[in-house]
């Protein structure tokens, strides 16, 4: 848990002031971006309504709209609006029929985590302290090739601390907003890919590959790095909606987490790694030594007292503490690996294993990881919360909600047939070129763009703003690095 014992650190007042000024100026730009998007959206909607009213006054009526391949309610001949959804709110592939609870938990949970991580990146000491007090100590115990990779990223950050620090803030906040604003469809899947991609960057350069190549790797301290779970969650969110409609995905997630926990149990039980003793040669062993250092981080007094109490308990009962951790990790891992047969035969046992893991994760998060974000340079709440989100989401995905069959569109007012770009209109047959025949040129015309913007949902507007926020962070850093 790097950065926990850094305090305010040694940072140049001028750089801190420039960092704060950059965040304020870019924050105003963020507000301006969302304001402009809202104004364009409102203006396009008003212009479209004015055009419809003018057409009605000229006697065109709803028939003209239908002749253009659009119904009187503003939907196309296939019953779908500008956002590709029907009157029931579903896309062409059934998306939007109701987001599964497992996917919603991952999307909102990791969206909130990304926003929280972005706010942590705005701490004053981050601009100068992150490379030397967070990244450097983590990479120091890793192999030389890992140090070379990580030092390249640290050198880029150190050369442009203000731009890099502000970029980390806006990229992570933007990803979090994007995830929370897009419940389904292409926007949501792209947000998952963005989360996985940025998570991989942070995992490699910020966490030194999660410390998996360094000695002393243990689940208790957050292995294999908190952001590795962000990457897994992002890839899961990037899957098409149909994968979330069957229990197969939930079984795969639980099986993967079960194999991971079983492996961590074996690693925790491996002799000679210093976890079976509380005191070695009159000095705290690995686990109490770590928690004793965590208790020194600036934080509320009662939290430090809890960590110090656990440190004393582990020094006196190191063997029992490690045995308990090994047994729980092994048992829960085996049960999750057997999730498929247990789902039918012993669902209560599977539920109890998930609840037991939740208690263990929360206890580890408070007493060993010490919440992970105190000290002025904490970059995230560490690994227990994101890992627990994945396990609970896998459990919820075992019983997905079925997709309801699409019914007739009551707004059609009749039967509308669309085939090969031809639209049949009651009272006569009018041949019009559909979107496929019109090509891309028709889609970029002012009228078509205005209609697309006016038909966009508020969620799409927020997603576009989130992408703009991400670019606001990436562009200055890319220009400075270049």
Order of alpha helices (4+ residues) and beta strands (2+ residues): alpha-alpha-alpha-alpha-alpha-alpha-alpha-alpha-alpha-alpha-beta-beta-alpha-alpha-alpha-alpha-alpha-alpha-beta-beta-beta-alpha-alpha-alpha
